[in-house]
Every structure is written in C-alpha cells, then in structure tokens.
Amino acid sequence: SYELTQPPSVSVSPGQTARITCSGDELPKKYAYWYQQKSGQAPVLVLYEDSKRPSGIPERFSGSTSGTMATLTITGAQVEDEADYYCYSTDSSGNHRVFGRGTKLTVL
Amino acid sequence: EVQMVESGGGLVQPGGSLRLSCAASGFTFSIYEMNWVRLAPGKGLEWVSSISSSGSIIYYADSVKGRFTISRDNAKKSLYLQMNNLRAEDTAVYYCANLAYCSTTGCYDYWGQGTLVTVSS
C-alpha cells in the first residue's frame, strides 16, 4: 500500500525556520496537504494543494514540492507552533487517502 | 457555525461491535464526501474509510476492510461507522471529517472532536 514518509521529529529554537518533509512516489501527480494537530485537539489544515494557506493560517506557514517530496516550512517558528504535523495525499488511483506517520515539531 | 459531533464510542471486548455516529450541522452535508480517520495511542493519523456525497462510492483502508462499514443519511445529516470483530489495534480516537474539499472559492475542511473507542478485555 502507498506510504508517505516523514521524519519522526524536528526541533528548532523560537524564531528559527522549521522544515518538515514528506516523501511519496505519487506526490509529483497528487497534491499534498498538511495538518497540524495539538494534543487533545482535532487536526487543523494549515496547507492545501501543496502550497496554499487556508484563511486564518499565519503567513509563516508555506509549502513547496519538488519531485517526490513536499515540504512544510515554518519561517520564524513560534512556541505555539509546537504540534504534530501530518502530510496527507492520495494513492495513484485517488481512491485511498493516506497520512504520513507524523512529525513532532518542538520549538524551544 | 459548522459542527460535527461524534458519538457511540466506548469500551468493547475483542471481537465485539460498535456503531459510531457523526451528526453534522452548519454546512451542506449532502455535497461532501465524508471520511472516518482515527488516531491510535502513540501513533499517527490513519484514514479509515470514505463515502461519496451520494453514498454510492465507498473505500476502506486495508486494516479495516471486511470488518467496518461506512454509511450516511443525508436527510439526517449524519455519518456512520459500523465496526465489527474489533481488535485491540482498533483502539483509537475516531474522527469524522470531510478532509479538505477545495475549490476556486477556497478550501473547506471540517472535523469533529472525536470519540474514543477502546477494545480491551
């Protein structure tokens, strides 16, 4: 079955740039989406269609893709950005949705 | 205000059954594909199942295929998940979500707060 690969953890100091990657064979053809999930809360969409920000998401969140890799970048990460981040996409058929295993972002 | 409220979770023995429900309000439920997504303790988000807006197209993750059944009632604005032959590894918080319906007018992404299913003897 299709998999999306993320690093388990990323750590930065406040104000630094955090980059979280997501690798998948279908990403050149399928959009990547990014969710932020804080403990005990429902996930929140922070990027859609590779690089677009939903309304209400701070400009410090941006996204890009290159080949089979999608990247979520948080420019000037803040303590409140500490969370688990998941990339999400679909398999080649578009029928099965897939989440990456998640990346725990630590900002301290 | 958009709301999705899951219910039906609880403690069940291995091999048992549960039926989850998700009641939606504040948006046009009938036009969205809907999904169940789960978060197991210490693990990441896992897509479980999806159902098209009309209910005619359904997909399942391999981990639940043959044991879980998704359905919906657009008149009642409700989504359901019948879970049979439950296993310990099905223990998770189960969310209903539309998973990013995006168009030229924006991206609409709705989630409930989740309901906990615990499978244990």
Interface residues (C-beta under 8 A of the other chain):
Chain A: S1 Y33 Y35 Q37 A42 P43 L45 Y48 E49 K52 P54 S55 D84 Y86 Y88 N95 H96 R97 V98 F99 G100 R101 G102
Chain B: N35 V37 L39 K43 G44 L45 E46 W47 S50 Y59 A61 D62 Y95 A97 L99 A100 C102 G106 C107 D109 W111 G112 Q113 G114
